[in-house]
Protein backbone atom coordinates (compact mmCIF):
# COMPACT_ATOMS: atom_id res chain seq x y z
CA UNK A 1 0.00 0.00 0.00
CA UNK A 2 2.83 2.36 0.89
CA UNK A 3 4.59 1.65 -2.42
CA UNK A 4 1.39 2.50 -4.34
CA UNK A 5 1.09 5.84 -2.55
CA UNK A 6 4.75 6.61 -3.25
CA UNK A 7 4.35 5.68 -6.91
CA UNK A 8 1.18 7.75 -7.18
CA UNK A 9 3.09 10.73 -5.78
CA UNK A 10 5.93 10.12 -8.28
CA UNK A 11 3.42 10.20 -11.13
CA UNK A 12 1.82 13.42 -9.87
CA UNK A 13 5.19 15.10 -9.31
CA UNK A 14 6.69 14.17 -12.68
CA UNK A 15 3.83 13.76 -15.15
CA UNK A 16 4.19 17.28 -16.58
CA UNK A 17 7.91 16.71 -17.21
CA UNK A 18 7.24 13.33 -18.85
CA UNK A 19 4.50 14.71 -21.13
CA UNK A 20 6.62 17.75 -22.07
CA UNK A 21 9.69 15.63 -22.80
CA UNK A 22 7.76 13.09 -24.87
CA UNK A 23 6.06 15.86 -26.83
CA UNK A 24 9.37 17.52 -27.60
CA UNK A 25 11.09 14.27 -28.51
CA UNK A 26 8.33 12.88 -30.70
CA UNK A 27 6.99 16.17 -32.08
CA UNK A 28 3.44 14.87 -31.93
CA UNK A 29 0.51 14.75 -29.55
CA UNK A 30 -0.95 11.78 -31.40
CA UNK A 31 -0.11 9.01 -28.91
CA UNK A 32 1.28 11.13 -26.07
CA UNK A 33 -1.08 9.73 -23.41
CA UNK A 34 -0.17 6.15 -24.33
CA UNK A 35 3.52 6.96 -24.41
CA UNK A 36 3.39 8.64 -20.99
CA UNK A 37 1.49 5.67 -19.61
CA UNK A 38 4.21 3.41 -21.01
CA UNK A 39 6.88 5.53 -19.29
CA UNK A 40 5.19 5.25 -15.91
CA UNK A 41 4.45 1.56 -16.38
CA UNK A 42 8.13 0.93 -17.09
CA UNK A 43 9.03 3.02 -14.04
CA UNK A 44 6.64 1.03 -11.85
CA UNK A 45 8.13 -2.26 -13.04
CA UNK A 46 11.69 -0.97 -12.57
CA UNK A 47 11.23 0.62 -9.12
CA UNK A 48 12.09 -2.55 -7.16
CA UNK A 49 15.49 -2.66 -8.87
CA UNK A 50 16.10 1.13 -8.67
CA UNK A 51 19.32 1.52 -6.66
CA UNK A 52 19.10 5.26 -6.17
CA UNK A 53 22.48 5.93 -7.80
CA UNK A 54 20.86 8.67 -9.88
CA UNK A 55 17.98 11.06 -9.34
CA UNK A 56 14.55 9.66 -10.11
CA UNK A 57 14.15 12.43 -12.71
CA UNK A 58 17.28 11.26 -14.51
CA UNK A 59 15.93 7.71 -14.43
CA UNK A 60 12.60 8.98 -15.81
CA UNK A 61 14.37 10.86 -18.62
CA UNK A 62 16.14 7.66 -19.58
CA UNK A 63 12.84 5.78 -19.69
CA UNK A 64 11.16 8.62 -21.64
CA UNK A 65 13.99 8.66 -24.20
CA UNK A 66 13.67 4.88 -24.62
CA UNK A 67 9.90 5.16 -25.11
CA UNK A 68 10.41 7.99 -27.63
CA UNK A 69 12.96 5.88 -29.51
CA UNK A 70 10.46 3.03 -29.66
CA UNK A 71 7.90 5.50 -31.04
CA UNK A 72 10.40 6.70 -33.69
CA UNK A 73 10.95 3.10 -34.77
CA UNK A 74 7.19 2.51 -34.96
CA UNK A 75 6.77 5.68 -37.05
CA UNK A 76 9.57 4.70 -39.36
CA UNK A 77 7.75 1.41 -39.96
CA UNK A 78 4.49 3.28 -40.53
CA UNK A 79 6.21 5.92 -42.75
CA UNK A 80 4.41 8.77 -41.02
CA UNK A 81 5.67 12.33 -41.16
CA UNK A 82 6.67 14.40 -38.14
CA UNK A 83 4.45 17.14 -36.79
CA UNK A 84 5.97 20.42 -35.67
CA UNK A 85 5.75 21.51 -32.07
CA UNK A 86 4.77 24.97 -33.27
CA UNK A 87 1.19 24.02 -34.00
CA UNK A 88 -1.41 26.18 -32.29
CA UNK A 89 -2.62 23.43 -29.97
CA UNK A 90 0.72 23.02 -28.21
CA UNK A 91 0.66 26.51 -26.61
CA UNK A 92 4.23 26.14 -25.39
CA UNK A 93 5.17 29.52 -26.89
CA UNK A 94 2.64 31.21 -24.62
CA UNK A 95 4.60 30.14 -21.53
CA UNK A 96 7.62 32.09 -22.77
CA UNK A 97 7.99 35.62 -21.44
CA UNK A 98 6.90 38.40 -23.82
CA UNK A 99 8.42 41.61 -22.41
CA UNK A 100 7.33 44.68 -24.38
CA UNK A 101 7.49 43.31 -27.90
CA UNK A 102 5.37 44.68 -30.66
CA UNK A 103 3.24 42.52 -32.94
CA UNK A 104 5.84 42.45 -35.73
CA UNK A 105 8.55 41.26 -33.34
CA UNK A 106 6.24 38.59 -31.98
CA UNK A 107 5.41 37.36 -35.48
CA UNK A 108 9.09 37.26 -36.44
CA UNK A 109 9.94 35.37 -33.27
CA UNK A 110 7.12 32.88 -33.78
CA UNK A 111 8.23 32.29 -37.39
CA UNK A 112 11.80 31.79 -36.17
CA UNK A 113 10.64 29.32 -33.49
CA UNK A 114 8.60 27.47 -36.08
CA UNK A 115 11.64 27.27 -38.36
CA UNK A 116 13.78 25.94 -35.51
CA UNK A 117 11.16 23.33 -34.58
CA UNK A 118 10.79 22.22 -38.20
CA UNK A 119 14.54 21.91 -38.67
CA UNK A 120 14.85 20.15 -35.32
CA UNK A 121 12.35 17.52 -36.44
CA UNK A 122 13.49 17.14 -40.06
CA UNK A 123 17.23 17.78 -40.12
CA UNK A 124 18.75 16.26 -37.00
CA UNK A 125 19.24 12.62 -36.18
CA UNK A 126 17.20 11.21 -33.32
CA UNK A 127 20.26 11.28 -31.04
CA UNK A 128 21.15 14.90 -31.87
CA UNK A 129 17.54 16.00 -31.44
CA UNK A 130 17.23 14.17 -28.12
CA UNK A 131 20.45 15.70 -26.76
CA UNK A 132 19.54 19.23 -27.89
CA UNK A 133 16.08 18.95 -26.32
CA UNK A 134 17.39 17.52 -23.06
CA UNK A 135 20.17 20.09 -22.82
CA UNK A 136 18.47 23.28 -24.02
CA UNK A 137 14.77 22.76 -23.38
CA UNK A 138 14.88 20.46 -20.36
CA UNK A 139 18.08 22.05 -18.98
CA UNK A 140 19.75 18.73 -18.16
CA UNK A 141 23.48 18.55 -17.48
CA UNK A 142 25.96 16.60 -19.60
CA UNK A 143 26.15 14.02 -16.82
CA UNK A 144 22.37 13.57 -16.66
CA UNK A 145 22.10 13.26 -20.45
CA UNK A 146 25.02 10.83 -20.49
CA UNK A 147 23.30 8.64 -17.92
CA UNK A 148 19.87 8.91 -19.55
CA UNK A 149 21.21 7.89 -22.97
CA UNK A 150 23.85 5.46 -21.77
CA UNK A 151 26.69 7.13 -23.64
CA UNK A 152 29.96 8.80 -22.61
CA UNK A 153 29.90 12.53 -21.80
CA UNK A 154 32.31 13.23 -24.68
CA UNK A 155 29.87 11.65 -27.10
CA UNK A 156 27.04 13.77 -25.68
CA UNK A 157 29.14 16.90 -26.19
CA UNK A 158 30.01 15.87 -29.74
CA UNK A 159 26.37 15.27 -30.68
CA UNK A 160 25.37 18.55 -29.02
CA UNK A 161 28.02 20.45 -30.99
CA UNK A 162 27.12 18.78 -34.30
CA UNK A 163 23.39 19.26 -33.73
CA UNK A 164 23.83 22.94 -32.92
CA UNK A 165 26.02 23.44 -35.99
CA UNK A 166 23.55 21.70 -38.33
CA UNK A 167 20.64 23.64 -36.84
CA UNK A 168 22.46 26.99 -37.06
CA UNK A 169 23.51 26.40 -40.70
CA UNK A 170 20.01 25.29 -41.71
CA UNK A 171 18.37 28.32 -40.08
CA UNK A 172 20.90 30.68 -41.66
CA UNK A 173 20.28 29.10 -45.07
CA UNK A 174 16.53 29.34 -44.59
CA UNK A 175 16.78 33.03 -43.62
CA UNK A 176 19.02 33.76 -46.61
CA UNK A 177 16.52 32.06 -48.93
CA UNK A 178 13.61 33.98 -47.38
CA UNK A 179 15.43 37.31 -47.77
CA UNK A 180 16.27 36.47 -51.37
CA UNK A 181 12.64 35.58 -52.07
CA UNK A 182 11.42 38.77 -50.39
CA UNK A 183 13.82 40.91 -52.44
CA UNK A 184 12.71 39.25 -55.70
CA UNK A 185 9.05 39.73 -54.77
CA UNK A 186 9.54 43.43 -54.02
CA UNK A 187 11.02 44.17 -57.46
Beta strands, then each sheet from edge to edge (+ up, - down):
end
